[in-house]
Amino acid sequence: MGGEGVSIIVCCFNSAALLEQTLKHVAAQQLDSDLACEVILVDNASSDNTQETVRTIWLNNSPSKINMVIVHEPQPGLMNARKKGIKEAQYEYLVFCDDDNWLDENYAAKVFKLFNQYPQAAILGGVGTAQFEDRNLKPSWFDNFYHGYAVGEQAEKEQTLNSVYGAGMAIRKSVIKDVIDNGELFLHDRKQTYLSSGGDTELCFIVRLAGYEVLYSPKLTFRHFLTNKRLTWDYLKKLHIGFAKSYVVLNLYEKALNSERTGLSYFYWLKKALYYWLIYLKYWPQHYAAYSNGEGTIGEIHHITWKNIAVSYLRYNFKTIGIYNKIIALGQQTTAIRNEN
């Protein structure tokens, strides 16, 4: 179990070009005299000069109260990098700061206060504001899809939610460490340039299985730097395909959370696949007519999402039963760990 303080975990894959502002904002954290803070920078199989860049930036900023530790995680995948950061962190309260997140100067201090104020909360989420590389290149469709970029308010006020986005997420180490060490996570988020997703939502569902809460607070604010190459229609479609592919596992978590945790029906996967195929086919003519005339339609994203959810259920097929049973067992494990604590 971690000590009293905040560990900021920055996971990097070929992040040299992104890290200057990210680390400057981390170094500028305003901390009370009795609040300990460290940075765990995880180099996730980078092939650029990420580590050398980090050392230079940190030396130039030299925050006196924040220690920097650089570790290497050779297995690609954001969740693998986060797991490495969690194991290396010495403090109880963890902040996942992506390599393009510019934290407000009071972020760590507010995380510490919120966790102490809300002992039932095991995860905190905040508000990201889009920081465009070039404001003039903001796409016309962005305001319809901004939540997919982990920006915008997640609720109207401070309250518990089913899940929060992973950028800027804070988590209690004692709640998640034993699960990571001994359990099985099914989603691994992005791997290098592959836009898989869902790992942040899986963490939220795991802590809820253990009986803890996920708290959203607008007091936690940061800027999310969005490069021009991420603001293309092709990138957005790949992003939503990643969301769709994680849907099967997350749906099984939701079923475990919302039901009496009974067994999964033998052909559950087939019923779900047929359901999404039928929606896809029903609206295909309407959506095709819309997006064939140009990019930017919500209909095209729906169309892609339903198709990929249906395909994912067919690919998982009978494996859904095994995954569901493991999720039920994971819920029992996390509950037991909480009772021990």
PEKA-V632228 format. One record per residue. D_FIRST is the distance of its C-alpha to the first C-alpha in Angstrom with 1 decimal. Layout:
# PEKA-V632228
d_first:D_FIRST
d_first:D_FIRST
This chain:
# PEKA-V632228
d_first:0.0
d_first:3.8
d_first:6.7
d_first:9.9
d_first:11.7
d_first:12.7
d_first:12.7
d_first:16.0
d_first:16.4
d_first:20.1
d_first:21.3
d_first:24.8
d_first:27.7
d_first:30.9
d_first:29.9
d_first:31.8
d_first:34.3
d_first:31.7
d_first:29.2
d_first:31.2
d_first:31.0
d_first:27.4
d_first:26.2
d_first:28.6
d_first:27.1
d_first:23.6
d_first:25.0
d_first:26.8
d_first:23.8
d_first:24.8
d_first:22.0
d_first:22.3
d_first:22.5
d_first:19.2
d_first:17.2
d_first:15.3
d_first:15.7
d_first:15.7
d_first:17.4
d_first:16.4
d_first:19.8
d_first:20.0
d_first:23.6
d_first:24.2
d_first:27.3
d_first:29.4
d_first:32.9
d_first:33.8
d_first:32.9
d_first:29.6
d_first:27.9
d_first:30.9
d_first:31.3
d_first:27.7
d_first:28.3
d_first:31.6
d_first:30.4
d_first:27.5
d_first:29.9
d_first:32.4
d_first:30.1
d_first:28.2
d_first:25.8
d_first:25.2
d_first:21.8
d_first:20.1
d_first:19.2
d_first:20.0
d_first:18.6
d_first:20.7
d_first:19.7
d_first:21.9
d_first:21.5
d_first:24.9
d_first:24.6
d_first:26.1
d_first:24.6
d_first:22.5
d_first:19.9
d_first:19.7
d_first:19.2
d_first:16.5
d_first:14.6
d_first:15.1
d_first:13.9
d_first:10.7
d_first:10.1
d_first:11.4
d_first:9.8
d_first:8.1
d_first:7.8
d_first:6.5
d_first:10.1
d_first:11.8
d_first:15.6
d_first:17.7
d_first:20.8
d_first:23.5
d_first:25.9
d_first:28.5
d_first:26.5
d_first:27.6
d_first:25.2
d_first:26.7
d_first:26.3
d_first:24.3
d_first:22.0
d_first:18.7
d_first:19.8
d_first:20.7
d_first:17.5
d_first:15.7
d_first:18.6
d_first:18.7
d_first:15.2
d_first:15.8
d_first:19.2
d_first:18.4
d_first:15.5
d_first:16.8
d_first:16.5
d_first:13.8
d_first:16.0
d_first:18.4
d_first:21.6
d_first:24.4
d_first:27.9
d_first:29.1
d_first:32.6
d_first:34.6
d_first:35.5
d_first:38.3
d_first:39.4
d_first:42.9
d_first:43.4
d_first:46.9
d_first:45.6
d_first:43.6
d_first:44.8
d_first:46.8
d_first:44.6
d_first:41.2
d_first:41.2
d_first:41.4
d_first:38.3
d_first:36.0
d_first:33.1
d_first:32.9
d_first:32.2
d_first:29.2
d_first:31.3
d_first:32.6
d_first:31.5
d_first:29.7
d_first:31.0
d_first:33.4
d_first:31.0
d_first:27.4
d_first:26.6
d_first:24.5
d_first:25.5
d_first:25.2
d_first:23.8
d_first:23.7
d_first:24.5
d_first:22.0
d_first:23.4
d_first:21.4
d_first:18.9
d_first:15.6
d_first:12.7
d_first:9.4
d_first:6.8
d_first:5.2
d_first:9.0
d_first:10.1
d_first:8.2
d_first:9.5
d_first:12.8
d_first:13.2
d_first:12.6
d_first:14.9
d_first:16.9
d_first:19.7
d_first:20.2
d_first:23.9
d_first:24.3
d_first:23.6
d_first:25.2
d_first:27.6
d_first:28.4
d_first:30.2
d_first:33.3
d_first:32.9
d_first:32.1
d_first:30.0
d_first:27.7
d_first:25.8
d_first:22.3
d_first:21.1
d_first:22.9
d_first:21.4
d_first:17.8
d_first:19.3
d_first:20.9
d_first:17.9
d_first:16.0
d_first:19.4
d_first:19.8
d_first:16.8
d_first:18.6
d_first:16.9
d_first:19.1
d_first:19.9
d_first:21.3
d_first:23.9
d_first:24.7
d_first:27.7
d_first:26.3
d_first:24.2
d_first:26.9
d_first:27.4
d_first:30.3
d_first:30.3
d_first:32.7
d_first:34.9
d_first:37.1
d_first:40.6
d_first:40.1
d_first:37.6
d_first:40.2
d_first:42.6
d_first:43.6
d_first:42.9
d_first:39.3
d_first:38.9
d_first:40.3
d_first:38.0
d_first:35.0
d_first:36.2
d_first:36.9
d_first:33.2
d_first:32.3
d_first:34.9
d_first:33.6
d_first:30.1
d_first:31.8
d_first:32.2
d_first:28.5
d_first:27.7
d_first:30.6
d_first:29.4
d_first:26.0
d_first:28.2
d_first:30.3
d_first:27.5
d_first:26.2
d_first:29.8
d_first:31.5
d_first:31.2
d_first:29.5
d_first:32.7
d_first:33.8
d_first:34.9
d_first:38.6
d_first:40.0
d_first:41.5
d_first:39.1
d_first:38.6
d_first:42.4
d_first:43.0
d_first:40.5
d_first:42.0
d_first:45.5
d_first:44.5
d_first:43.3
d_first:46.2
d_first:48.6
d_first:47.1
d_first:47.3
d_first:50.9
d_first:52.0
d_first:51.1
d_first:51.8
d_first:55.3
d_first:54.2
d_first:51.2
d_first:53.1
d_first:55.9
d_first:53.4
d_first:51.4
d_first:54.3
d_first:55.7
d_first:52.9
d_first:49.1
d_first:47.0
d_first:47.5
d_first:44.9
d_first:47.0
d_first:46.3
d_first:42.5
d_first:42.9
d_first:45.2
d_first:42.8
d_first:39.9
d_first:41.7
d_first:43.1
d_first:39.8
d_first:38.1
d_first:41.1
d_first:41.0
d_first:37.2
d_first:37.8
d_first:40.6
d_first:38.5
d_first:35.7
d_first:38.4
d_first:37.5
d_first:34.0
d_first:33.1
d_first:33.2
d_first:30.7
d_first:28.3
d_first:28.7
d_first:28.0
d_first:24.8
d_first:23.7
d_first:24.6
d_first:22.6
d_first:19.6
d_first:20.0
d_first:20.2
d_first:17.0
d_first:15.0
d_first:16.7
d_first:16.0
d_first:12.3
d_first:12.6
d_first:15.0
d_first:12.9
d_first:10.3
